[in-house]
Amino acid sequence: MSNPPIKPEKERFYGRRHGKKIKGSHLYLMEQFLPRVALSVPTQAVHPRDYFPSSPQRLCLEVGFGGGEHLAELALKSPDTGFIGAEPFLNGVVSLLAHLNGTWGKAANTGRLWEEGRCDNVRIFADDVRLLFPFWPDSVFDEIFVLYPDPWPKKRHADRRFIGATNLKQLHRLLKAGGELQIATDVESYAVWACEQVAASQLFAQVNKDVRTPPKGWISTRYEQKGLAAGRCPTYLTYRAVKNNA
């Protein structure tokens, strides 16, 4: 007897879905490139490694990949790792496709859609990542990245911040024992909030004491560079998932 379909609760999403109109070569990437790697909400449980043609040695998730520079560079440097990126902002999805295609800032490469074989280790979910959480089993990811999330600076909007009690429980569940959660922000109030929320969860142990120095091998993004140019100081938080049986 097969298991009944999973019906996840629909979380309310507050962020932007799109910005400037997508056209020209970027529209080509969306129509011809994205379907090859796009994920949709399944109806049954699925292991993230099954999204890839060959079972990757490691699995990483990036929540809200922004312009995609970080994810694209990681995918190139770590071909044996499967990367899942979730981003509801469609212009950000197009940006990631252009980076993967090697055509950021120029016309799409219509002759060869992928460079360096990166289509084999990148999958994209162009929606709210929380829709996938109910379908994934425990302890599957080696690393989860939440980099420069929307800070929702107004006090009345604090419950919209991604780093909170409910999402932290899910991220902890999805991480392997000892797996790492990396958070970066250049909004000081969000950094304080994130530290408080993670500490209150009692699910993670902080790895780094120096929160002003980026982790080894850090890949900066244009959002980070824009913040630095504006005088904002990034905070880098690295946590290790603590499991009762570990």
N, C-alpha and C positions, 0 to 999 in steps of 0.2 A: 504494500500500500504506500503510495507516494505521499510525501509531506504536503500539507496545504500551502498555498502561496502565502508569502509574507506580505503583510500590509502595513508598511511603516506609517507613523504619524507624520503628517505634513507640517514641517516647521515653518514658521513665518520668516520670510527673508526680507531684510531691510535695505540691502546694498543696491548699487546700480547694476542694471543688466547690460546696458550698452551706452556708448558715448557718441562719437562722430559716426556718421553713416559709413558702413563698410562697402567699399567699391573697388573696381579695378583689379589689380593683381591680388589684393587682400581678399576680395570676394572669391577669386579663383581658389585661393588657399582654403577658404571655408567650405567651398562646394566640392573640391576635388581631393583635398589633403586631409581635412578633419575626419571624414567618414572612415578612413583607414585605421584611425586610432581612437575614435570616440567611444566612450562608455555610456550606456544607458542604465536606467534603474531596472534591475532584474526582478523576477517574480519569485525566485528561489535562492536559497543560500549559495554563495559562490566564494571560492578562495581566490584572493587577488592574484596569485601566481598563475591562475588559469586564464588570465587576460592576455598572457604572452605566449608566443609560439613555442618557446622552450622554457622550462621552469628556471627562473632566475635564482641565483644563489642568495640574493638579498632582495628585500622589498622596502621601498621608501614612499612616503606620502607627503606631498606638499599641499597645504590647505591655503588657497588664495595665492596663486603663484604670480599675480600682478602682471608684469611685462614678460615673464618667462625666462629672463636671463639666467637666473640661478638654476632653475630646473634643466634648461637646455645644456648648460655647461656641465652640470653633474652627470647628465645622461651620456654626454660625450666622454667624460673622464672615467665613467664606471659602466662599461658595456655589459658586465655580468649582473648588474642590479636592475630590477624592474622598478620604474618610477611611475607613480600615479599622481597627476596634478589635477586639482579641482579649482575651478575659477568660473563664477557665474557671469563675470564681466566679459562680454564677447569680444570687445576690442583687445582685452588682455589675451584672450585665446588666440586671436589672430597674430598678436605679437609673438607669442610662443611658437606658433607655426612658422613664422618668418625666421625666427632664430634657429629653429631646427632645420629649416630648409636652407639656411645659409644665405638668406636673401633679405635680412633686416636692412631697411633703408634703401632697397632697390627693387626692381621688378622681380616677381616670383619666377623661380626656375621651373619652367613648365616641362623641360626635357627630363629632369631628374628630381622628383619631389623630395627625396630624402638624401641627406649626406651622411657619411660615416655609419650607415646602418642604424641610425638612431630610432627608426620607426619600430625596431624590434624591442626596444626597452623603454618606450614612453607610451602612456595611455592618458587620455584627457577626458575629464568629466566636466562639461560646460554647465555646471549647475551647483547647487548647494551640496557640499560633501556630506552633510548630515543625512541626506536621502539614502546614501549607500551604507551607512553604519549598521543598520539592522541585518544586512545580508552578509556581512563579513564575520568570520569566526574570530575567536580570541587569539592573541599572541601571534600576529602575522607580520607585523612591520618591525624592521630594525631601527628605522628613524622616521620621525614625523616632524615636519617643518611648519611653523606658523610665523611667517616673516612679514613684519610691518602690516599687521591687520588693521582694519578700520578702528580707530581709537574710540569712536563715539564719545567725544570729550564732555558732552553735557551730562550732568549727574542723573537726570531723568532718563537717559538713554543707556545707563550702565548695564542693564540686563541684556542689551543687544551685543555686548562684547563677546567675541568668540571664546576667549579664555575665561571660563566660568565653571561652576561646579558640575553641571550636566555634561558639558563637552569634555571636561577633564576626565570624568569617569570613562567616557567612551574612548578617549585617546589612550588612557592607561590600559583598558581592556584590549585594545588593538595592538599595543606594543608588546614585543617579547620581553621576558624578564631581562632587565638590564638594557633594554632598548632606550634610545634617547629621544627626548622631545626638545627641539630647539625653537626658541622664541626670540624674535628681534623686534625692537620698536625704537623710534626716536622721539616718542612722546613720554615724558617723564611720569605723568600721572598714570599712563597705561602700564608702564614698567612696574610702578608701585602696586597697581591693581593686580597685575599678573603674579607678582611675587606673593601677594597676600592670598590670592585664590589657590595657587599651587600649594602653598604651605598649609592652608586650611584643609585641602583635600587629603593630605597625609598619604598620597599615592606615589610621590616622587621624591628623590633626593637630588639636591642641587650639586652639579659637578664642578662648575667654575666659580671661583671666588672673585676673580677680576671680571666684572661685568662690562667693562669698557673696552676690553680687547677682544676682537672677534675670534671665533674658534679657528684652529689650524685648518688651512686650506679654504678659508672663507671666500665665497664668491659674492662680490658686491653687485648691487643692481642700480639701475638708474634712479629708482625711488630713493635708495639710500644716499646716492651721490647728490641728489637734489636736496635732501635734508641736510647733508653736511655743508653744502654750499650756502644754505640758509642759516647755518649756525647751530643746527640741532645736533645733539650728542646721542648716538645710538647706545642702546643697552642690549647686551647679548646674554641670554639666559639659557643654560643647558641643564637639562634634568634627566635623570635615569629612572626608569620605571622600577618601582620596588614591588615585587610580588611576594605573597605570603609563603609560597613554596620555594622561593629562590634563596 
